[in-house]
């Protein structure tokens, strides 16, 4: 082999080695990105800019009008090094009964209070689970948001304002199913809800990953009850059901 051919062979060999090394490094980096779990956190902004109000009103036409306007500011933290598009695939909203006194809430067993089959279950789901096919007061796309890296700085989150209107017409003869709401409203002027953001999905670079975390947002609301309804509710006993408004259609009502 001539000196010239030997030099060419050496260059080709070096080039092949470089390509192999870059391929191995790239494969390792991509595998690391794929198997690593980017961290994202969703929470409420504390303190909130405003406190929402839940209403229990009479329309003087055989129905109780109940609902309110939700306006909530949510914080998103992205502690990975690259931007992430976050979107949930399921949302559940629960009502936490306060009871005779606020300390009664400590009696909710941690693993049982969301299970409709549990004897301890007294926390009710407000509405049917919301997914992409749901025609509800809330769309999953309302929570689809792209978040730049927070670089572990939890003092610099991305704020996102969540707005929706909830309204239901409950026949007077069916008010038993919302009497717990009424009782908390009449006694404490407060209602407590919990939003569960579930089956979360992260899109980053060219990948999509699902995370098992469920984010819970506790949303307290002020509550106003129509004074003319006290006699109506006093004539009904509490009837518990797993989904409070599962059989009712959400109606846009301009609460003020």
C-alpha positions, -999 to 999 in steps of 0.1 A, spaced: 0 0 0 14 33 -10 20 62 14 -9 81 -2 -33 52 2 -22 46 38 -30 83 46 -64 80 30 -72 48 49 -61 65 82 -84 94 75 -114 72 67 -107 52 98 -106 83 119 -138 96 103 -156 62 110 -145 63 146 -158 99 150 -191 89 135 -194 59 158 -185 79 189 -211 106 180 -237 80 173 -231 64 207 -231 97 225 -263 108 207 -280 75 215 -270 78 251 -283 113 253 -316 105 236 -320 74 258 -314 96 289 -339 121 277 -365 94 270 -361 76 303 -355 106 325 -386 121 341 -389 159 337 -405 175 368 -434 198 366 -456 211 395 -490 226 394 -504 245 424 -526 275 433 -512 310 435 -511 319 472 -527 343 480 -553 344 453 -562 377 438 -599 372 446 -622 349 464 -650 334 443 -686 331 455 -709 301 452 -747 310 451 -778 291 462 -807 311 449 -844 307 442 -858 315 408 -894 315 422 -903 290 395 -899 257 412 -861 255 409 -831 263 431 -803 279 410 -768 271 423 -733 277 410 -708 304 406 -680 319 386 -646 304 391 -616 326 386 -585 310 399 -548 317 393 -526 286 389 -488 284 392 -468 261 369 -432 252 377 -410 235 351 -377 224 367 -364 207 335 -339 225 313 -361 227 283 -396 241 276 -425 217 282 -461 217 269 -483 205 296 -519 191 292 -541 170 314 -564 143 300 -589 141 329 -602 165 355 -625 157 385 -640 182 408 -650 173 444 -670 189 472 -656 187 507 -683 190 533 -672 211 563 -697 195 587 -707 207 621 -673 224 626 -642 228 605 -623 202 627 -647 176 613 -628 176 581 -599 158 599 -622 128 600 -620 122 562 -599 90 559 -572 97 534 -576 66 513 -613 61 515 -630 95 511 -630 95 473 -643 59 470 -681 58 464 -681 22 478 -665 31 511 -686 34 542 -665 65 550 -672 82 517 -689 116 523 -669 137 498 -689 140 467 -679 144 431 -694 177 418 -698 166 382 -690 137 359 -653 133 350 -642 158 324 -622 144 294 -618 154 258 -652 140 249 -671 159 277 -694 187 270 -689 204 304 -682 239 318 -645 232 314 -624 221 284 -591 203 288 -576 226 263 -581 254 288 -553 240 308 -529 232 279 -499 255 284 -463 258 274 -439 265 302 -403 276 299 -378 263 323 -380 276 359 -344 265 365 -353 253 400 -365 288 408 -398 283 426 -401 320 431 -406 326 394 -435 304 382 -457 308 352 -491 321 362 -522 310 343 -557 322 350 -585 297 349 -620 309 344 -653 290 341 -689 294 350 -709 266 368 -746 267 370 -773 242 377 -811 242 381 -822 218 408 -860 212 411 -873 221 445 -883 184 452 -847 173 446 -829 198 469 -820 169 493 -790 162 471 -775 196 476 -785 201 513 -749 195 525 -739 225 503 -767 245 518 -757 235 553 -721 247 549 -733 278 532 -758 287 559 -735 279 588 -701 291 576 -708 312 544 -681 290 528 -679 261 504 -648 240 498 -640 224 464 -611 202 452 -600 201 416 -581 169 407 -560 173 375 -552 137 364 -535 117 337 -511 145 328 -491 145 296 -459 163 289 -447 172 254 -411 182 250 -385 181 222 -399 153 200 -413 132 228 -446 128 247 -446 113 282 -474 106 307 -468 112 344 -486 94 372 -489 125 394 -524 139 403 -524 175 411 -550 187 436 -561 223 439 -581 232 470 -605 260 461 -624 277 490 -653 299 480 -675 323 498 -712 313 497 -745 332 496 -778 316 502 -812 331 494 -829 336 527 -863 325 513 -849 290 508 -844 281 545 -879 267 549 -875 246 518 -843 230 528 -855 225 564 -882 202 550 -857 179 533 -831 155 547 -796 150 533 -794 125 505 -758 115 496 -749 105 461 -715 100 445 -719 127 419 -739 157 430 -749 172 396 -743 141 374 -778 141 361 -781 178 355 -769 199 326 -746 228 332 -763 261 323 -745 294 318 -759 317 345 -746 352 349 -740 352 387 -731 386 401 
